[in-house]
Amino acid sequence: MARDSGDAAHSSPVTDTNGQDRPLRILMTNAVLTGRSGTETLVRDMVLALRRRGHSVVTFAPVTGPAAAEIRATGSPVVTSLAPLSEVPEIIHGHHTGPTIAALVRFPGTPAVFACHDFASDQDAPPVHPRIRRYLYVRSVLRGRLVDENGLPPSRVTFWPNTIDLKRVGSAAPAPVKLHTAAIFAHPGTIPFANLIAEACERRGIGFRGELVAKATDDVVRRLEGVDLVFASGRMALEALANGRAVINADRFGIGGLVTRQRLNGFAAVNFAYGALSEAASPEILDREIAAYRPDDAAGVTQHVRRNFNSDEGARQLEAIYRAVLSERDWPRKVASEEDLALAAILETFLQQNRIFDPRFIKLREGVGPSEEFHFAMGELSGRTAELAAEVRKLRRGGPFRSLLELLAGKNTRR
């Protein structure tokens, strides 16, 4: 797990003789690294941010694809098996249950932290293990899964908010005086009331562009260019805010409302997700939230997000957690036994064969459709339908086009 010259160029000074500032060897796990789901994007951002702080990071994912290649392109290793790793990590940062357990077995003397991202998914079921010294949660409702459902000591449970990579997000667009364009910025098909959004935008003279995202594997932040207002949730809401866009928190669960400076911390505490989406979509609510836009407040939200929810700040918080764990006691390095190595290999094979993101899991995660391909297709269709509906409404407002439509519908009786 040696650092390369690219790491050294970005490393922090390592001068403290007591070792508190020395670089760490970190092993980070994730179920897959194939696309751009929330944890895949988070892992990529954290690997890069931790390396900028001078640490070396190896990422373990049993199933890999383009996302793994993107991490490797930065000079950071990604492995599908733990067997080849000759250097023992000083700490394991676990995402997802299976690969975390495999890492604990492979490195029997290494302490760990585990990050929980979902309340229902089996992949986020926290493994209760004496060497997992901290359990992190990215939204407040997940604390109940850790403390109440699994009986974990509250002293070992810590809130760690989601963050985004400002280099990838880019510079922030200035807040417009008036909203001119709007769009849905979400995984395809996850906002089922696009027609209501289109109608609300039309009532306020805002051009609606439908869904910006056609495939979840795209690096989608660049699609925000030219859009003033987006309807989004989760990590994508945070990305849009950092990019200078006004955001109305929305998802299939409902409407959370316009993200204002006063509401921002509350939204962040639930990761702009379930827990904030408390109102059913309706014309009245959409009109109210769009009308609440204020350019000076929107600019303040963007500044706060970029200052407090960037990946470098997230890595700084992680480093503090890692060092606190390492300071709790001596963690002697242990060589994995033959049985440990065999069990770790068995777990890896199981995880690879079950391919965590199979259609059943995607259906559970997204809540729509029997397969990922169907889900994406429905998203594209929903966006195009919204655009077509907006054009039809324009035609119906009057003039020769209206007469033509009435004639085609058999309503025009003039000869």
Salt bridges, closest charged atoms under 4 A:
ASP4 OD1 - ARG51 NH2 3.42
ASP7 OD1 - ARG51 NE 2.32
ASP45 OD1 - ARG44 NE 3.18
ASP45 OD2 - ARG235 NH2 2.47
GLU70 OE1 - ARG36 NH2 3.08
GLU70 OE2 - ARG44 NH1 2.95
GLU90 OE2 - ARG22 NH1 2.49
GLU90 OE1 - ARG25 NH1 3.89
GLU199 OE2 - ARG393 NH1 3.99
GLU202 OE1 - ARG393 NE 2.63
GLU202 OE2 - ARG397 NH1 2.44
ASP218 OD2 - ARG223 NH2 2.50
ASP219 OD2 - ARG36 NH2 3.97
ASP219 OD1 - ARG168 NH1 2.77
GLU239 OE2 - ARG168 NH2 2.57
GLU239 OE2 - ARG235 NE 3.84
ASP251 OD1 - ARG252 NH1 3.92
GLU279 OE1 - ARG288 NH2 2.64
ASP287 OD1 - ARG203 NH2 3.04
GLU289 OE1 - ARG263 NH1 2.91
GLU289 OE2 - ARG288 NE 2.73
ASP312 OD1 - ARG52 NH2 2.95
GLU313 OE2 - ARG316 NH2 2.71
GLU319 OE1 - ARG53 NE 2.57
GLU319 OE1 - HIS55 NE2 2.95
GLU319 OE2 - ARG323 NE 3.06
GLU328 OE1 - ARG133 NE 2.97
GLU328 OE2 - ARG134 NH1 2.61
ASP358 OD2 - ARG360 NH2 2.77
GLU366 OE2 - ARG365 NE 3.16
GLU366 OE1 - HIS375 NE2 3.94
GLU380 OE1 - ARG384 NH2 3.80
GLU391 OE2 - LYS394 NZ 3.53
GLU406 OE2 - ARG402 NE 3.29
